[in-house]
Structures are given as structure tokens and as C-alpha cells.
Amino acid sequence: MKKIDDFPKDTSGYSKLEFLRPFLGWKSVFGVNNPEWHSQRSLLNKAFVSNNIFFQPMCKKINTFLSKWENQEKVCVGNDLQKLTLDVLACCIFGVDFDTLNGKLSEPLEAYNYSLKAVFNPIRLIFPSTTKLPLKSNKEMFKNINIFDKYCWKMMEETKKRMEEKKNGDIFIDNDERPAKSLIEMMYENNLPEQTVRDNLSIFFLAGHETTFNSLGWLLAILVSHPDIQQKARQEILDKIPEEVTFDSIKELPYIDGLIKEGLRKFPPGGSITGRKAAKDIVIGNIQIPAGTGIIINLLSMSNDPKIWGDPDVVRPERWFSENITKEQRTAWMPFSNGPRICIGMNFSLMEQKIFVVYLLKRFHQLKLAPNGKITPRLGGFGTYCPDTDMMIIELEKSK
Ligand code: HEM
């Protein structure tokens, strides 16, 4: 993973998957190789250098969300977590308030959800030429992709307008408690071509919430199915943060850190890293990899391998305590990938998950799976590995 030029993204398949282009595009940081990748990544990294600018907007959205849950004794998780993570992303990264939690943005969001499911339908990926057939399902897919695409361009236009209005300086928290300079503004200021801005927007829209909402789903699943873990996690929070939750107060929570890492180990939302190929003949250990070989890293099997983890089926946050974790285990844990192309939003997502768990367990004295609730895995859009949240029905008991 460290030698990204030896194992670049396999861009040769893009032309076959032409139907994906108007949805996700090929020019984003996710899709390109060096030298283009390096110049985009160095710029985009700047938006993620200081996590503390995201703290307030994240807390605000998470609390709005939990207040809704507080008014209910039983919730069907459904797409609530998707809306939460999308609203957090939009505030922190796009500099706008989608407010999907209050029912806004429903048309583009529905179009996005429809498109995601449609483009990652295995039949279309294996037989891309079927997307050219005059079928009703294809027409629906392209109609929805078009709605989402138009929304991306609209967001870009609105950003340009805002930039004209406020010609201010560096990234800081503005009056609405969100970073004053959005990722889109940064891209425009650095003169990235319009299509590159658009493709990054859609890739950030997808990568920036889809995986985190799956992780939150798994965390909820762990908490409701392991009352002992739930109790230990809550106790750590009550002991360490008896008062207000601050950026500094969430730093020293080893059990919660272990819980989040354990969730990502047992259920890595990405499932696997795909779409790489060997750029030349390469030898790793005693394995010879001829140039052009396609590479897939199976994250799910690596982080559930008994040879590495001993008892991988057991969810045990303590395994992450410094005295317990081995070097091999640390290396095998790569839900965010590794090396220079490691997920750009890793720390962003880890903090969002932590704030979520902290407030959740502070605000609710007990969380239980309802008798009619179920925890079942399913394959989400973009090949993500997620719990079926439509079946997750949770009983909530408010803290006094
Ligand atoms: C639990 C949450 C997340 C997980 C498990 C995750 C996982 C990953 C993985 C495995 C990759 C590497 C993919 C590859 O090389 O094929 C990746 C890349 C990426 N992720 Fe994430 N991600 C998460 C959250 C986020 C967030 C919150 C953002 C944005 C705010 C984000 C944006 C990106 C981008 C732009 C890339 C491409 C980076 C590059 O190629 O340089 N991700 N992510």
C-alpha cells in the first residue's frame, strides 16, 4: 500500500463502465493516479489538518439527531444514520446545511440512493453493455443520476456565489459554527477544473457519509447485543466526562477508542479494496506478481483471521489496549486502507463516531434490541458491508 505507483488504480476499466461516469466521474482524487493524484491530494489534505474545526458542527448535528430519538421509546434506525452523517458531512466539508434530518434535500438524496443501488447492481457491473439497452430500469437509473448530477453543479454555483460575497481568509469557525472555508471553495481557489471539482464533490458525498453511517450502524448493533460492553462504555464516559463534552475531554477514552476500532475490525464497511493492478513485475515475499495483475485486498477476511486475532468472532474493545495489541494486529487493521492513499477522512470519521457514542450513551441509560428487531448484515451501495438498519428496532431508556 505504501508504493502507490507500483499498484495504481486500474483506470483501464473506466471506459467499459461509462454509465458510472455521470454519477461519480473519473477525475476525483479517488479515481486518478500520479502525478494528478499527488497534486489533488496535497490540496485536499489541507481541509483535514485540524480536526477541532469539525468538533462543534458535529456535536450540534449529533445532538439534534439524538433529541429526536429522545422523544421516542422505540426507534427503527432505518435511514436516520444516513441523514445524520450526510448533514455532518455537508456542514463540515461542503459548508452548507443540508438539513436532511428535518426532511430537506429529499429529491437529490432519493436520486443519489436510487443511483447508487442501480450503478452497483452486479449485473450492470459485470455486463455494462446492458446499460445501453432501452429498458425502463436503465431510463430510471439515468434519470436519477441526472437529478443528482444537476444538484452537484447547483451546489458548485451556490458556492461560487458565496465566495463572491465573503472574500475572507483562512479556515476558521464562522458564526454558524462550521469551517468558514469549504472543500469546494478550496478547490476553486486553487483553480481545479470544473469537472474535477464536480467529481470530487460526488466522491466526497458518497465516501464521506456512506461508510461512517455503516460504522455507526455496526456500533449500535454491538452495543445492543452486548449489554456488558454497553455498560463499560457508558461507565467510562460518565467517569471521564461528568460535565460538558469538549474537544479535549473526548481524547482520553481508551475503552471507547477500542470499541470503535473493534467495530471497524469486525465489520470493515469497505469490505475490500479493489480496482488496483501491478504496474510492473513485482515480488512480495515468495509471491511473484506479473505486471498487469489485478489486486484485491480482502479487509473482511484479514480482520477476521484467527491466525492474526486468535478469537476474531469475539468483540472485545480491550484487545486495543496498548498492553494487549500486537504489531501484526495493528498492521492487519486497515479499514481505512494504508500508505499515502489512506482514507483522507479517517480522523474525521473516527471523531464523528466517538462523539456519537459519547452523546448516545450519556443521553440514554439503556439501549436494547426490541423483540421484533433484528441485526442482519447486507451488502450496501458501493459494495459496503452494513447492517440492515430497516430491521434494527431499538428500545431506548432516557438517562435521568
Ligand atoms: C468509517 C468511515 C470510512 C471508511 C471505513 C473509509 C474507507 C476508505 C478506504 C478503504 C479507502 C481507500 C479506497 C481505495 O484506495 O480503493 C478510502 C479512501 C477515501 N476516503 Fe474514506 N472511509 C471512511 C470515511 C471517509 C470520510 C468521512 C471521507 C470524507 C470526509 C472519506 C473520503 C475518502 C476519499 C476522498 C478517499 C480517496 C483517497 C485517495 O485515493 O487519496 N472517507 N476510504
Residues whose N, C-alpha, C, O or C-beta is under 5 A from the ligand:
A	BS01	HEM	V29 F30 R41 F204 A207 G208 T211 T212 S215 P269 G270 I273 T274 P335 F336 S337 R341 I342 C343 I344 G345 F348 S349
